[in-house]
């Protein structure tokens, strides 16, 4: 008799700004966030690094600490890519909580992000 594998909980979302497109792939994990295969802490230019961390700072480590997020971005310039990345992260966390956790927490997260910035 075959044993049933546990379900992989994954979500894939995207964020766009002008011609820049970022795709966020979210799965269960330990809180790792990678951008094009490198840690998010190494985002350049350094001045815009804070913009990428906005959705994570707003929600706190308890919301995204259970997730691994892998982001691919291409097209556009530096600033457009940064805004596409932050939108993809925000949408990914909302979608993951909506599908796998519960609707109440999803609405809390969504309201917090929208209250801060409408584009998230």
N, C-alpha and C positions, 0 to 999 in steps of 0.2 A: 504494500500500500504506500503510495507516494505521500510525503509530507508536504503540507502547504507552506510555501514561502511567505514570510511576512510582507504585507503590502508596502511598497515604496511610496512614501508620501513626497511628491514633488510637484512643483508649480513652475511654469515658465511665463514671464511677463515681459513687456517691453516699455521703453520710454523714448519719446522723440522730442527733439527740439531742432527746428529748422531742418537741416539734412543729416543731423547726427542721430543715430539709432543705437540704443543700448538694450541688450537682452539679458534679463536676470533669470537665472536658474536656481531655484530654492529647493533644498531638501533638508531632512532632519540631520542634525549635526551638533557641533560644539561651539558655534558662533564664529566660524571662519568666514571672512569675506575677501574674495579675490576679484581683481579687475584685470582682465586679459592675462590671467595666470600669475599675477604678482599681488602681494598684499595691498590692501586699500590705503595703508599708511604711506605708501610711496607715490601717491598721486601727485603729478606735477601739472601745473605750477602750484607751488606750496600755498600761495595766497588763496587759491580756490579750493584747497583741501577741506576747509571748514564747511563749504557748501555741500560736499559729498556726505559729510558726517551728520548733517542736520536731521534727516529722518531717524537716524540711530540715536542721536542725543535726545530728541523729542520723546521717543518711546521708551528709552532706558534699556539697559542690558538684559532685563528679564524677558522682554518681548522677542528680541532677536538672538538671545543667547542659546536657544535650542535649535537654531537654524544655521545651515551653511549656505552662503550665497556666492554664486559664481556669475560674474558679469562680463559680457563681451560688448565692446563699443567700437563703432566705426563711423566714418563720415563726419563732416562738419569741422569746426574749429575747436579749440580748447574749451572755451566757455560753453558752447553748445553741447559738447560731450559731457561736461560736468552736470549740466542741467538735465540731460537725458539720463544719466546714471542715477541721479537722486530721484527722479521720477520713477525709474524702473524699480529701485529699491523700495520706495513707498508702496507702489502698486503690488509688488511681490509679497510683502509682508501682509498687506490687507487681504490679498487673494488666498494666501496660505492659511491665515486664521479663519477666513470665511469658509474654506473647504474642509479643513481638518480639525479645527479647534471648536469654536462656537460663534454664533452670530452676534452675541452681545459683545464679546471682546473685539470682534471685527469692527463693529460700529464704533466702539470706543477709540480704536486705533484710527479709523477713518476720520472721525470727528476731530481728533487731535491734530492730524496732519492737515486737514482742510482749514482748521482754524489758524494754523501757522502760515500756510501758503497754499493758495488755491491750485497751483500747478502740481502739487504733490498729490 
